[in-house]
């Protein structure tokens, strides 16, 4: 009886340890899809920098926002902002854990693209990065102003634009800053899941051919034009 109780206790401890290990991660990642290359993860975060800020204290909340990455430190640091009227801003005190999710490219995968003859089902391939940390509000107007100038400059550089954020009147900019809460988050855990079907080498050429020929999703301009038409 004592041996049975001992073994049961050991099994319970193993289950508890396994559950704790799983809780440390924010997403299920099979070994074949796990990416730990820091540069590859940070490259995705910079290229697909419109992300989801997710918190769970007081209920699940999600804010969609552009994020700047600073690559210094173990995993890097993220800076972003939310509206002051957003209830989520109350959690930006450096004590509440959050996950910021970056979505890379994704697409439906048809079995018709695979090597013929074998049974297969459809799937969805994607790349995503989860950054976990404890976001903290800047609470400093000068730092917020500097962040916003970097943020706008970063994205305007992609457009080769002549827009100059710094030429706006300071009274106008200060009023705009009063409506937001900027925050930064030191990344404490970084997870990369690249589910790309590369573990099935025989199917990769056909899959890539199918993806090249696929129409894909509507662009933002197509979606916006359709919404204008729907609203009349």
Buried (B, 14 or more C-beta within 10 A) or exposed (E): EEEEEEEEEEEEEEEEEEEEEEEEBBEEBEEEBEBEEBEBBBBBBBEBBEBBBBBEEEEEBEBEBEBBBBEEEEBBBBBBBBEEEBEBBBBBEBEBBBBBBBBBBBBEBBBEBBEEEEEBEEEEBBBBBBBBBBBBBBEEEEEBBBBBEBBBBBBBEEEEEEEEEEEEEEEEBEEEBEEBBBBBBBBEBBBBBBBBBEEEEEBBEBBEEBBEEEEEEEEEEEEEEEEEEEEE
